[in-house]
């Protein structure tokens, strides 16, 4: 079971490195914002699954689930606001 947990945590780290590479290589701000959104979703899902595999359904894993749900909601909101701000700065409407 610890191999599977390590696999999910490794996937979270790999997603972080992939997003970092994308932030470095992508030319436009909206493309970089998309890379960050990918990281938010994959990282939080992988960490949450690893927590549930490690502890089962426990108080700690449920707290992690709630924290990641709140984090994803805030990340989606901030990505939307940032995307609209970039479009407004470029003179386009959303």
GISULVEN-V143089 format. One line per field, one symbol per residue. phi: phi as a letter, one per 40 degrees, with the letter a starting at -180 (. if undefined). A space follows every 50 residues. Layout:
phi=???
This chain:
phi=.ccccccccccccccccccccccccccbcccccccccccdcccccccccc ccccbgcbccccccccccccccccccccccccccccccccgbbc
